[in-house]
Amino acid sequence: MTPIEEAVRREEEARKTYAEAAARVRDVGARKILTLLAEQEAEHAKALRAVAKRSAPADEGLVAEARTWIQSAIEGGALRISEDAELLEILRRASDLERKTEAFYREQARADEERNPRHAELFRELADAERGHFVFVTSLVDYFDRPSAWIEAAEFGLRPDY
């Protein structure tokens, strides 16, 4: 299996994991976030299949949806992001998957640096996108029982640009 084929396989695995998780959770906000992550993983696989150079997608929509979901939980008086017992374990597995996928892309970028610089650049862009997913999903795990802390976090909070 070539590095590109392996990368597509990993992206499809991540997409499937998020899509299955979205189908299992009862929380509507969580389902929306997991569906958005699945869609982004599908886009990564599509980019790999085309082996096209592109910029990593901005995750602004994903973070905005998460803010809305978590803000709703806070306004509803929830002490945790979701009452869905399975969600925390799903998020932990997703975090691990994102970390492993990022490491794979970084390794492939180094290996392809001289042989195929175009592939190496694509792998670096995808690694950066997976790193963003890792930070995002890990933050959801970290703040699962403290949703107001997530809203107040510098990376995800409602701070005005300056």
C-alpha positions in Angstrom: 0.0 0.0 0.0 1.4 3.4 -1.0 1.6 6.2 1.6 -1.3 8.0 -0.2 -3.4 4.9 -0.1 -2.6 4.4 3.6 -3.5 8.1 4.2 -6.9 7.6 2.4 -7.5 4.5 4.5 -6.9 6.4 7.7 -9.1 9.3 6.7 -11.9 6.9 5.8 -11.4 5.1 9.1 -11.7 8.5 10.9 -14.8 9.5 8.8 -16.5 6.2 9.6 -15.6 6.5 13.3 -17.1 10.0 13.5 -20.2 9.0 11.4 -20.9 5.9 13.5 -20.5 8.0 16.7 -22.9 10.6 15.4 -25.4 7.9 14.8 -25.0 6.5 18.3 -25.2 9.7 20.4 -28.5 11.1 21.5 -27.2 14.7 22.1 -28.2 16.8 19.0 -25.3 19.2 19.4 -22.8 16.4 19.8 -24.2 14.7 16.7 -23.8 17.9 14.7 -20.1 18.2 15.8 -19.3 14.6 15.1 -21.0 14.9 11.7 -18.9 18.0 10.8 -15.7 16.1 11.8 -16.8 13.2 9.6 -17.4 15.5 6.7 -13.9 17.1 7.1 -12.3 13.7 7.2 -14.1 12.9 4.0 -12.7 16.1 2.4 -9.2 15.1 3.4 -9.7 11.7 1.7 -11.0 13.5 -1.4 -7.9 15.8 -1.4 -5.6 12.8 -1.1 -7.3 10.9 -3.9 -6.9 13.9 -6.1 -3.3 14.5 -4.8 -4.1 18.1 -5.2 -2.4 20.9 -3.3 -4.9 22.8 -1.3 -5.0 24.8 1.9 -6.2 23.1 5.0 -9.9 23.9 5.5 -10.7 26.5 8.1 -12.4 25.0 11.1 -14.3 28.1 11.9 -17.7 26.5 11.2 -16.8 23.5 13.5 -15.8 25.8 16.4 -18.8 28.0 15.9 -21.1 25.0 16.1 -19.4 23.7 19.2 -19.7 27.2 20.8 -23.5 27.1 20.1 -23.9 23.6 21.4 -21.9 24.2 24.6 -23.5 27.7 25.2 -26.9 26.0 25.0 -25.8 23.5 27.6 -24.6 26.2 29.9 -27.7 28.3 29.4 -29.8 25.2 30.2 -28.0 24.9 33.5 -26.0 21.7 32.5 -23.0 20.8 34.6 -21.4 18.9 31.7 -21.3 19.3 27.9 -23.8 16.4 27.4 -25.6 13.9 29.5 -24.9 11.3 26.8 -22.8 8.8 28.8 -21.1 7.3 25.6 -20.0 10.7 24.3 -17.0 11.1 26.6 -15.5 7.7 25.5 -16.2 8.5 21.9 -14.3 11.8 22.2 -11.4 10.1 23.9 -11.1 7.5 21.1 -11.4 10.3 18.5 -8.6 12.3 20.2 -6.3 9.3 20.0 -7.2 8.7 16.4 -6.5 12.3 15.5 -3.1 12.2 17.2 -2.1 9.0 15.4 -3.2 10.3 12.1 -1.3 13.5 12.5 1.9 11.5 13.4 1.4 9.4 10.3 1.1 12.5 8.0 4.2 14.1 9.6 6.2 10.9 9.0 5.0 10.7 5.4 5.8 14.3 4.8 9.4 13.7 6.0 9.7 10.5 3.8 8.4 12.3 0.7 10.3 15.5 1.1 12.9 14.7 -1.6 11.0 12.1 -3.6 7.8 14.0 -4.1 7.7 17.5 -2.6 4.0 17.9 -3.7 3.0 14.9 -1.7 5.1 16.1 1.2 3.3 19.5 1.2 -0.1 17.8 1.1 0.8 15.6 4.0 2.0 18.6 6.0 -1.3 20.4 5.4 -3.3 17.4 6.4 -1.1 16.9 9.5 -1.9 20.5 10.5 -5.6 20.0 10.0 -5.5 16.8 12.1 -3.5 18.7 14.8 -6.4 21.2 14.9 -8.9 18.4 15.2 -6.8 16.8 18.0 -6.7 20.1 20.0 -10.4 20.6 19.4 -11.5 17.1 20.4 -9.1 17.0 23.3 -10.5 20.3 24.6 -14.0 18.8 24.5 -12.7 15.8 26.6 -10.9 18.2 29.0 -13.9 20.4 29.6 -16.6 17.7 29.4 -17.6 18.2 33.0 -16.9 22.0 32.9 -18.7 23.5 29.8 -18.3 27.1 31.0 -14.5 26.6 31.2 -14.6 25.6 27.5 -16.5 28.7 26.5 -13.9 30.8 28.5 -10.9 29.0 27.0 -8.7 31.3 24.9 -8.8 29.0 21.8 -12.5 28.5 21.7 -14.0 31.3 23.8 -16.1 34.2 22.8 -13.3 36.7 22.8 -13.4 39.7 20.4 -10.6 39.9 17.8 -8.2 42.7 18.3 
